[in-house]
Amino acid sequence: MGVTGGYGSPHHMNYYKRTIAHNSLLIYDPREKFGVSRGSELHNDGGQRFPGGLGDPSALETILSGTYKTGTVLGQSFGPDPRKPEYTYLKGDITAAYSAKVREVKRSFVFLNLGEKSVPAALVVFDRVVAADPAFKKYWLLQSVTEPAVAGSTAVVTLAQHGWTGKLVNTTLLPAPDNTRIGTVGGPGKEFWVFDTNYPNATTPPDPETGGWRVEVSPKQPAAADLFLNAMQVMDRGTGRPHAVEKVEGSGVVGLRLADRVVLFNPAGDRATRPVSFSVAGKGAVRCLVTDLAEGTWQVWRDGRIAQPAMHVSADAGVVYFEGPAGSYSLRR
């Protein structure tokens, strides 16, 4: 169990249990209030509200109703082999987790089992965030134990202490490079930083997994709606070499190519009912996961010809997964 600085302490209430301490999204309304604890107003971290307020629920029925509802699953799938899936997909609408400062927050995860020794896996995260006011600053967060190294659109977290040997490489594809600011927060005096205040943790006993840094990705230009697209590759720091990550855009889809995988989402955040199309350059076969498709039967066309047998898209999943050579693809319902 991690050191918390004590239940109800300033560290606990202003950092430890708040959105800013997690791999999540902040939408900062400077006027937002989060309540009062032990006579002190809680810090505005720009994060999610307290479900049900600051009081503790007295029954399970309470947690399952009313303002305790914070999200809805919009899509879920894994496969094609259920015992050793090449991908796992989950999408949720977490608008209800925030206050009225947001109009929409939807997050999609795709875990890719790359089956390689050097880079065994990757996680793709796609977010669509619509703020009630374009002036509200948005932040995409990635927490780390050690100081991240940022260069261009890439942030690298390397673990070398306590016998750790891992490395994580995150590539940001959205917002666009000319509209993206990637920075780091942390280090002595800022380990638990909430904008203008540090809320120190207890130091005894020491906790080697206590965070001390985070990466913050923000759009430079104010806008009501913003998209975030990030790909995290995990590997051993000594032998792993990350794959190149390329953005893929088409009609009704946006996503990326990583190694021989292509992962696509609907930038509008809804299920597509009309045809979507995209192109994959290069040589060799690629395995494509297209998400956010409406329930029904879909056909995959490549270079003007039917390329795959008709595939059923279920209401629960909303995806198709197929393999094919490089080319111009369209999916038609």
C-alpha positions in Angstrom: 0.0 0.0 0.0 1.4 3.4 -1.0 2.1 6.2 1.4 -0.7 8.6 1.2 0.3 11.3 3.7 -2.7 10.4 5.8 -6.4 10.1 5.0 -7.9 13.5 4.6 -4.6 15.3 4.7 -3.9 18.2 2.2 -1.8 15.8 0.1 -4.6 13.2 0.1 -7.4 15.7 -0.7 -5.6 18.0 -3.1 -3.4 15.6 -5.0 -3.4 11.9 -4.2 -7.1 11.2 -5.0 -7.5 13.9 -7.6 -7.4 13.6 -11.4 -4.1 15.5 -11.7 -2.3 12.6 -10.0 -3.5 10.1 -12.7 -3.2 9.3 -16.4 -6.2 11.3 -17.3 -7.5 14.6 -18.7 -7.8 18.0 -17.2 -10.1 20.8 -18.4 -9.2 23.9 -16.4 -12.0 26.3 -15.5 -10.4 28.9 -13.3 -13.7 29.6 -11.5 -14.5 25.9 -10.6 -14.9 25.0 -7.0 -14.3 21.5 -5.5 -15.5 22.0 -2.0 -14.1 22.5 1.5 -12.2 19.9 3.6 -11.2 20.4 7.2 -11.9 24.1 6.9 -9.8 24.7 3.7 -11.0 25.1 0.2 -9.8 22.3 -2.1 -7.4 23.2 -4.9 -8.7 23.5 -8.4 -6.8 20.8 -10.3 -8.9 21.1 -13.5 -10.0 17.5 -13.1 -13.0 15.4 -12.5 -15.7 16.2 -9.9 -16.1 14.3 -6.6 -18.9 11.8 -7.4 -21.7 12.3 -4.8 -19.8 15.2 -3.2 -17.2 14.9 -0.4 -19.3 12.6 1.8 -19.0 8.8 1.9 -21.8 6.7 0.4 -23.7 4.5 2.9 -24.9 1.8 0.5 -24.1 0.1 -2.8 -27.4 1.4 -4.2 -26.2 4.9 -3.7 -23.0 4.4 -5.6 -24.9 2.9 -8.6 -27.3 5.8 -9.0 -27.5 9.6 -9.2 -24.4 11.7 -9.4 -22.2 8.7 -8.7 -22.6 7.7 -12.4 -19.4 8.9 -14.1 -19.3 7.0 -17.4 -20.7 4.7 -20.0 -19.0 2.0 -22.0 -19.5 2.8 -25.8 -17.5 -0.1 -27.3 -15.5 -3.1 -26.3 -13.8 -5.9 -28.3 -10.7 -8.1 -28.4 -9.4 -10.7 -30.9 -9.3 -12.2 -33.3 -8.0 -15.1 -31.1 -9.8 -14.8 -27.8 -7.0 -16.7 -25.9 -4.1 -14.6 -27.4 -5.7 -11.5 -28.8 -3.7 -9.2 -31.1 -5.7 -6.2 -29.9 -8.0 -5.2 -27.0 -10.3 -2.2 -27.4 -12.3 -0.2 -25.0 -14.2 3.1 -25.4 -16.0 5.1 -22.8 -18.0 8.3 -22.5 -16.7 10.0 -19.3 -18.5 13.3 -19.7 -20.4 12.7 -16.5 -17.2 12.4 -14.5 -16.7 16.2 -15.0 -18.7 19.2 -14.1 -20.6 21.4 -16.6 -17.3 22.8 -17.8 -17.3 20.1 -20.4 -19.8 19.2 -23.2 -18.2 15.9 -24.1 -15.2 13.7 -23.1 -14.8 10.4 -24.8 -11.7 8.2 -24.4 -10.7 5.1 -26.5 -8.0 2.6 -25.6 -6.4 0.1 -28.0 -3.8 -2.3 -26.5 -1.7 -4.0 -29.2 0.0 -7.3 -28.6 2.9 -6.9 -31.1 4.3 -10.3 -30.4 7.9 -9.0 -30.4 10.7 -9.5 -27.9 12.1 -6.0 -28.4 8.8 -4.1 -28.3 6.2 -6.5 -27.0 3.3 -4.1 -26.7 1.8 -0.7 -27.4 -1.1 1.3 -26.1 -3.0 3.7 -28.3 -5.1 6.4 -26.5 -7.5 8.6 -28.5 -9.5 11.4 -26.7 -12.1 13.8 -27.9 -12.7 16.7 -25.5 -15.2 19.4 -26.0 -15.1 22.2 -23.4 -18.1 24.5 -22.5 -15.7 27.5 -23.1 -12.9 27.4 -25.7 -10.8 29.4 -23.2 -10.7 26.4 -20.8 -7.2 24.9 -21.0 -7.0 21.2 -21.7 -4.2 18.8 -20.5 -3.4 15.2 -21.4 -1.4 13.6 -18.6 1.1 10.8 -18.4 2.5 10.2 -14.9 6.1 8.9 -14.3 8.4 7.9 -11.5 11.4 9.4 -13.1 12.0 12.6 -15.2 10.7 12.2 -18.7 12.9 13.3 -21.6 10.9 15.2 -24.2 12.2 15.8 -27.8 9.7 17.1 -30.3 6.6 14.9 -30.2 8.2 12.2 -28.2 8.4 11.7 -24.4 10.7 8.9 -23.0 10.5 7.5 -19.5 13.5 5.4 -18.5 13.6 3.3 -15.3 17.1 2.5 -14.0 16.8 2.5 -10.2 15.7 -0.3 -7.8 16.6 -2.9 -10.4 14.1 -1.7 -12.9 14.9 -2.2 -16.6 12.0 -0.8 -18.5 11.4 2.1 -20.8 8.2 3.7 -22.2 8.2 5.8 -25.4 5.1 8.0 -26.0 4.5 9.7 -29.3 1.9 12.4 -29.6 0.2 12.7 -33.0 -2.7 15.0 -32.1 -3.0 17.9 -31.5 -1.0 18.7 -34.6 2.7 19.4 -34.0 2.3 23.2 -34.7 -0.5 23.3 -32.2 1.0 21.1 -29.4 2.9 22.0 -26.3 4.6 19.1 -24.5 6.1 19.9 -21.1 7.1 18.1 -17.9 6.2 18.9 -14.3 8.0 17.5 -11.2 11.3 17.3 -9.4 12.2 18.6 -6.0 9.6 20.9 -4.7 7.1 20.0 -7.5 6.6 16.3 -7.0 2.9 16.8 -6.2 2.3 20.0 -8.0 -1.2 21.3 -8.5 -0.6 24.4 -10.8 0.8 26.8 -8.2 1.1 24.7 -5.0 3.0 21.6 -4.0 1.3 19.2 -1.6 4.1 17.1 -0.1 3.7 13.4 0.6 4.8 11.7 3.8 8.5 10.7 3.5 8.5 7.8 6.0 8.5 5.0 5.0 9.9 5.8 1.5 7.8 4.6 -1.4 9.9 3.8 -4.5 6.8 3.9 -6.7 5.6 7.3 -5.6 5.3 9.6 -8.6 7.4 12.6 -9.0 6.9 13.7 -12.6 4.3 14.0 -15.3 4.1 14.8 -19.0 1.5 17.4 -19.9 0.3 17.6 -23.5 -1.8 20.7 -24.4 -3.1 22.4 -27.5 -1.6 25.9 -28.0 -4.6 27.5 -29.6 -7.9 27.8 -27.7 -10.8 25.8 -29.1 -14.0 24.2 -27.9 -13.1 20.8 -29.3 -9.7 19.1 -29.3 -8.4 15.6 -30.2 -5.6 13.9 -28.5 -3.9 10.9 -30.1 -1.0 9.2 -28.3 0.9 5.9 -28.7 2.9 4.4 -25.9 5.4 1.6 -26.6 7.0 -0.4 -23.8 10.3 -2.2 -24.0 13.5 -3.0 -22.2 15.7 0.1 -21.9 18.8 -1.8 -23.1 17.5 -3.6 -26.2 14.2 -2.1 -27.2 14.0 0.2 -30.2 10.6 1.9 -30.7 8.8 1.6 -34.0 8.1 4.7 -36.1 4.6 6.0 -35.6 2.8 7.7 -38.4 -0.6 9.5 -38.4 -3.2 8.2 -40.8 -6.1 10.4 -41.9 -8.9 9.7 -44.2 -12.6 10.4 -44.8 -14.3 9.9 -41.5 -11.3 8.4 -39.7 -8.1 9.4 -38.0 -5.5 7.2 -36.4 -2.0 5.8 -36.8 0.2 3.2 -38.2 2.7 1.4 -35.8 4.8 -1.5 -37.2 2.3 -3.6 -39.2 -0.8 -2.3 -37.3 -3.2 0.5 -38.3 -5.7 1.8 -35.7 -8.4 4.2 -36.7 -11.1 6.2 -34.9 -13.9 8.5 -35.8 -12.8 12.1 -35.0 -16.5 13.1 -34.5 -16.7 10.6 -31.6 -19.8 8.9 -33.0 -20.5 5.6 -34.8 -20.1 6.0 -38.6 -23.0 5.0 -40.7 -21.6 6.2 -44.0 -18.5 4.9 -45.8 -15.1 5.7 -44.4 -11.8 5.6 -46.3 -8.1 5.8 -45.8 -4.8 4.9 -47.5 -1.8 2.8 -46.3 1.5 3.5 -48.0 4.5 1.2 -48.2 4.9 -2.5 -48.8 3.9 -5.7 -46.9 0.7 -6.7 -45.2 -1.0 -4.6 -42.5 -3.5 -5.5 -39.8 -6.2 -2.8 -39.6 -8.5 -2.1 -36.7 -11.3 0.4 -37.6 -13.4 1.5 -34.6 -16.5 3.6 -34.2 -18.6 1.8 -36.8 -22.4 1.4 -36.6 -24.0 -2.0 -36.1 -24.6 -3.9 -39.3 -22.8 -5.6 -42.2 -19.7 -3.9 -43.6 -17.6 -4.6 -46.7 -13.9 -3.8 -47.1 -12.9 -2.4 -50.5 -9.2 -1.9 -51.6 -8.3 0.0 -54.7 -11.8 -0.2 -56.0 -12.5 -3.9 -55.5 -14.0 -5.9 -52.7 -11.1 -7.1 -50.6 -12.7 -9.0 -47.7 -15.8 -11.1 -47.2 -18.7 -9.1 -45.6 -18.2 -8.7 -41.9 -20.8 -8.2 -39.2 -20.2 -5.3 -36.8 -21.9 -5.8 -33.4 -23.5 -3.1 -31.3 -21.2 -3.9 -28.4 -17.9 -3.7 -30.4 -18.4 -1.4 -33.3 -15.1 -2.5 -35.0 -13.8 -4.5 -37.9 -10.3 -6.1 -37.9 -8.7 -7.4 -41.1 -5.4 -7.9 -42.8 -4.4 -6.8 -46.3 -1.6 -5.2 -48.4 -0.9 -1.5 -48.6 -3.4 0.5 -50.7 -6.5 2.6 -50.6 -9.3 1.2 -48.5 -12.9 2.0 -48.0 -15.5 0.5 -45.7 -19.1 0.5 -46.8 -22.1 -0.5 -44.8 
